[in-house]
Amino acid sequence: YGFGYGTWVFIGNETVIKVDPEVGRPGRFSHELAVTAMDIPGVATPNVIETGTLEGRAWVIMNRLDGSIGYNVWPGLDDKARQKLVTQLATALLNLQQFKPDASMLNATTENWGQHVRQSFNRALRAVDAIVPGRVISQSQGAFALWAEALEDRPRVLCHGDLWFGNILVNHQGELSGIIDFDRIALAPADYELDMLLRFWNYPWNFVPEQLEETYNDPLDTLLLKPFLELCQGDLSDEALNARLSALELVYRLNLVNRFGWNDQNAEMFDRVLAGDWAKGLI
């Protein structure tokens, strides 16, 4: 039993049950259904067994995949094994990008990527207007206006959208065996996949369980992100990629403040993003 962000998760020997704690969202797990037929060679993904609602709450039952959660395995891997694992993950993402889901089952409207990100920013900014210091609001508006110039449309591919070590499974040989949690999949420009990867790489201790925070108390080696950069950057200049990822990170930070409030840690995070070099080390 455990919690995802906004999800109750019950893990059995052979199945996993996910329940939406909020009432009235019957299509909450349509993303999982959209990719249930996906086939990535050598890498398992969950198959939906059944979906439904109970007392107004959506639920989904999926098969449980074999393997260990990535963040439990990573610390014990040597440099060569780590490089192999990230290369395998990049190859799996290439296959994922080529899968064509039923777009009607995806919640986010991303046909116009620039418009989608701008709307997300404006919505997040309005939500925290009374929480975030005015100075930070003004800086955020100015920075986003600059970064938004790089939000040109690019060909859309299927992106996982929430890739970090908690959503990959690794076998006893240290090889990628599965990818889970497709709740944030989207048809989006390929560089969107770098959003969560870079965030986790920069601040891994914010994502792993408390007992592992000391193990992950330093940023990960950004050189290991090279296979993902080669897959996702395409013809974007380094400057444009930095701007696009900075815009997404700013939206993410605003949404976090809306959910958890303003504090010193958030202030430091905003300073880091608004400095303008969020993708430093990646590019």
N, C-alpha and C positions, 0 to 999 in steps of 0.2 A: 504493500500500500504506500502511496506517496502523492505528492502534489507536483503538477506542472504549473506553469503560469496560467492561472485561470482554469485549471482542469484537475479533477480528482482521478487518480490512477490506481487501479487495483491489479496487482500482478499475481497470476496463478502459475501453476506448473506448466500449463500448455496454452493458456490464453491471457490476454491483457484486456481489461475493461477500462474505458475512459468515460467519465461522466462530466457533463457541463454543469457546474454549480448554479449557473443562472437559469432562470425559467424563461421559456418562450423563444428559444432559438433552435427550432427543430433541425435546421440545416448546419448546425455547428460543426459536424464532422464530415461534411461533404468532401473536404479536401482528401481525407483518408480514402474515401470511396473513389475519388477521381484517379488515384494512382494504384488501386488495388491490383490491376492487371499489369503493372509495370514489371519488366524483366531486365535486370542489370546482371550481366554475366558474372558469376562468381560471388555476387553480393545479394543477400536476401533483403527483402523489404516486406512489411506487414501486409497480410491479406485480410480484408474485412470479412468476418463471418456473419455478422448480423448487426443491424442498427435499429434504433427505436427511441421512444420517449417514455419516461416514467415520471408521473406527477409534473409534467411540463418540462422536464429536464432531458436533453438529448443524451444518448449514450451510444457507444460503439464497442463491439467485441471483435478483437483481432487475434490472430495466432501469435504466440510468443516465439521470438527468434532466439536461436542459440548464440552464445557469445558473451563476452564480458564488456561492461561499459568502458568506453575508451579512456576516460580519465583515471580509471583504476589501473589500467595497463601501461599508459604512457610513461610514468616515472621509471618503470623497470626496463624500458627499451633503450638500447644503445643508439648512437647517432645514425648508424647504418639502417637499423630497423625503423627508426623514426622517419627517415627519408623515404624508405620503402612504403611505409603506411600512408604518408601524405600523397605519394605518387599514386598509390592504389585508389585513394579517395578522389583525386583529381580525375583519374580514368573513369571512375564510377559516375562522377558528375557529368562527364562528356556524354555518357550513355543516357543519363537522366535528361540532359538538355534536348536529346533527340526524341524523347517520348512525347506523344501528342495526347494530352488529356482532354476530356470533355470540358471546354472552357466555361460552360454554364454552371459547372459545379464548383468553380473557384469564386470566392466571395469578392476579392478586390478587383476593382475596375482599373486595369493598367494598360488599356490600349494606347493612351497618351501618357507616357511615363512622366514627362515633365509636369504635366498638369496634376497627375496623381501625387507626386512628391510635394508640389506647391500646396495643394489642398490639405495634405497631411500636416505640413508645417503650420499653415494658418489655423487649422483646427487645434493643433497642440498648443500653439502660442496663445490662442484665446482662452484655453482651458487653464493656463497658469498665470494669466495676466495679474491676478491679485496675490500670487504666491511668490513669484520670482522678482528679485530687485529690479527696479526700473532700468538701471544701468545695463544689466544683463539682457533685458528685453530689447533695449535699443541696439546693443551689440549684436544680438542674435538676428534682428531684422536686417541690419547692415550686412552682416556676413552672409546670410542666406541669399540676399538679393544679388550679391556678387557670385556666389556659388551656383545659383540657379541658371546663370547664363550657360553653364556647361550641361544642363539637363536636356540635351538633344535626344530625340528618339533614336533608338537602335533596334535591330531585329530582336524580337522577343523569343526567349527560350524558356523552358521549364526550369525554375530555380527552387531549391529546397528552402532557402530563406532563413534557416535556423541551424546552420551547421556549426557544431562545436563538439567537444569530446563526449558530452553527455548524450548525443544523438547518433553516435556510431558504435558498432559492436566489433569486437576484436576476438579472434580465436586464440587458442593456446600457443600458436606459433607467432603471435604478434601481427597477424595479417588481418586486413579488413574483411569482416564476414557479414556485416549488415548495416543498414541505415534505417533509422526509425524517426518517428514524430514528424509527419508531413503537414502539420497544422498550418504552417506559414508558406506553403508552396505558392508560387505565383508565376504567371507568364510575364516575364520581365526581361530587361536587358541583362546580358550575362554578368555584367559587373555588379549587379545587385547581390550575387552570391558572395562577393567579397565583404559585404557589410558585416554580417555576423562573424565571419571568420576573423576579420581584423579586430573586431571588438573583443572577442575571446582571446586572441593572441596577445593583445595589449593588457588585458585585465583578467587573466584566467582565475584569479582568486575570488572574483566576484561571482563566479558561476559554479564552481565545484562545491561539494558538500563541506560543511564546516570543518570536519576532521581532516580534510585535505588542503585547507587554505594555506598552511605553512609549506606544504609540498609545492604549491603553485604560487609562491609569494613573489615571483619575478615574471616579467613578460617573457613569452616564448620567443624563440629565435625566428625573426621575421624572414630570414633566408629560406626557411622551410616552406614559406608561402609561394615560392617561385612557381611551382607547377600550377597553382590556382591562378596566379597572375597571368601566366602564359595562356591559360584557357579562357580567361574572362575579360582581359583588357582589350583585346582586339586592336582596332586602329585608334583608340583613345590616347591622347597625349597624357604624359604623367600629370601635368597640371590639371587637365580635365578630369582625370580619374580621381585625383585628390579632392577636387571640388565636389564631385558627385558623391563620394563616400563621406565627405565632411557634412554635406547637406543631410544625408541619411542619419549620420550620427547625432547631429543636432536635433532632429526630430525625435530620435530615440531618447535622448537626454531630457527633452521637454516632457515626453510622455512619462518618463520615470518620476519626474518631479510632481506631475499631476497625480501619480499613484501614491507616492511615498512622502511627498513634501520636500521642502527646501532644507538643506543642511550643509555643513562645511564640506563634506565629501562631494556633494553635487556641485558646489562652488568650484572645487578643484577640477572636476571633470569638465565643466563649462570652460574654464580657463584653458584647459588642454585642447578642447575642440576649437574654440574661437581663436586660438593662436595661429590657425591656418595651415598647420602641417600635420593633420591627423594621420595621413597615410605615410608619414616619414618611416623609412625602413622597409616599407613594402615597395616603394618606387624610388 
